[in-house]
Amino acid sequence: MSATAIPLAAAAAAGFVLLLWAIGRAVTAVAARVPSAHDEPRQYLAGRLDGVRVTTVVALDGGPLDDELLVGLTGPEAGPLAGVFRVSARSCSLARVMRWRAEGTPLRAYLSQDGALMLADPLLGGNAPCEPALTPARHQPGRDARTP
């Protein structure tokens, strides 16, 4: 290599690194201005329960597999989990949730900070996100059950 080729190669490598850094900064600046989604996905990091079973299933809005279900759950140590949990057809297969109830499938439940659950079948797969529990304090007469 000639004496001028070595400094040119070093300058090109440094320029390439500088270009990548500038692109990264530009992407970060643009992403910081993008508004977040209205319904951000929940983070189910508040805890985990193994051996949860669906004990009760109540169908809403007409037929047994129409729109959503209310489910009662029980855990291995805690007995019945407090409240009734709403499962929506837009978030999972309601037939799967009813099958879990019929077969007594032991599930894994992941908790979110606001009390919602993600039910997961550890053997066969499949998830069912549940809204936070409807408790007597949250479900008062004259109040829509869908509002927290």
Buried (B, 14 or more C-beta within 10 A) or exposed (E): EEEEEEEEEEEEEEEEEEEEEEEEEEEEEEEEEEEEEEEEEBEBEBEEBEEBBBEEBEBBEEEEBEEBBBBBBBBEEEEEBEBBBBBBBEBBBBEBBBBBBEEEBBBBBBBBEEBBBBBBBEEEEBBBBBBBBBEEEBBEEEEEEEEE
